[in-house]
Amino acid sequence: MAIDKQAIVDAVTFGQGTIANSYIPKGALYHYADNLQRPYDPEKAKQMLADAGVSNLTLTYLLRAGDEVDEQTAVLIQQQLAKAGITANLQKVDPSQEWDMTVNGDYDISVNYWTNDILDPDQKTTFVLGHDSNNNYMTNYKSDAVKDLVAKARQELDPAKRAQMYFDLQKMAKEDVNWIDLYYSPYINVARKNVENFYQNPLGRFFLEDTVKNQ
């Protein structure tokens, strides 16, 4: 409620991205389109903090120095949190140091991203909700009920039952606020009209073996 995702989409992706509502991206297998989407309401966020007995909340926002997207996002979120009465102190560090600090849990806020390169949701679900060794993608999120359902969904053979399991996992994670989904961003490339057969795979890599530049 304290973060205006649409403002971030408009500024950072120039409106090309879409607001995210799940760790499983839109268009991927078992994406739950009706997952909870909390509206931007800084006053309500401020009231919820007050109701919880929290005041003068100050957080350290870890970001990668020199990463334009990371820095732009950080400034926007910092400004938005301030409207909810939250102070976010930006800590710029070298990308390699940022990774080590994130792995060690030495942060309050950090923004990261990933590419969805495998159709089946088990890999990403396990990585972010049911994996102890990486602290669930460095979020330190823990839920025995979620972890148990992750394991059951991996083994379920009935497509309908399995789909419902992943829908439930997305709802449970959202309810627990395991993290805050910001946006889904497409890959954008520009080519002249005389360039043909330029392709990019889901990981963002492109191959030029079949690319032709006509006269």
NORFENSUL-V661334 format. One record per residue. RES is the residue in one small letter. PSI is psi in whole degrees, -180 to 180 (none if undefined). Layout:
BEGIN
res: [RES/RES]
psi: [PSI/PSI]
END
This chain:
BEGIN
res: [m/a/i/d/k/q/a/i/v/d/a/v/t/f/g/q/g/t/i/a/n/s/y/i/p/k/g/a/l/y/h/y/a/d/n/l/q/r/p/y/d/p/e/k/a/k/q/m/l/a/d/a/g/v/s/n/l/t/l/t/y/l/l/r/a/g/d/e/v/d/e/q/t/a/v/l/i/q/q/q/l/a/k/a/g/i/t/a/n/l/q/k/v/d/p/s/q/e/w/d/m/t/v/n/g/d/y/d/i/s/v/n/y/w/t/n/d/i/l/d/p/d/q/k/t/t/f/v/l/g/h/d/s/n/n/n/y/m/t/n/y/k/s/d/a/v/k/d/l/v/a/k/a/r/q/e/l/d/p/a/k/r/a/q/m/y/f/d/l/q/k/m/a/k/e/d/v/n/w/i/d/l/y/y/s/p/y/i/n/v/a/r/k/n/v/e/n/f/y/q/n/p/l/g/r/f/f/l/e/d/t/v/k/n/q]
psi: [-23/-7/127/93/-37/-38/-36/-43/-45/-41/-44/-40/7/34/4/-21/178/148/135/149/7/159/-22/119/157/132/-14/162/129/20/132/99/-27/17/153/132/103/130/155/117/82/-32/-40/-37/-42/-41/-39/-38/-43/-41/-29/1/21/130/155/44/125/129/150/122/110/128/159/118/135/-8/105/-43/-44/-44/-41/-43/-42/-44/-42/-47/-39/-45/-39/-42/-34/-34/-21/8/19/130/124/113/120/129/101/128/165/142/-40/-38/-38/-41/-46/-41/-37/-44/-39/-4/22/63/161/-44/137/139/128/176/168/167/145/94/-5/130/-46/135/-4/-44/-53/-38/-45/-42/-36/-17/-23/31/114/-38/-26/15/38/64/46/19/-17/22/136/131/114/-37/-42/-46/-40/-41/-33/-45/-39/-39/-34/-31/-11/131/-20/118/-41/-44/-39/-41/-44/-36/-43/-32/-45/-39/-41/-38/-41/-43/-41/-41/-38/-11/59/-30/-179/114/129/-68/160/130/126/160/135/127/151/132/152/162/-24/6/127/157/42/122/153/133/172/-18/-6/-5/143/151/138/8/-37/1/135/135/110/155/none]
END
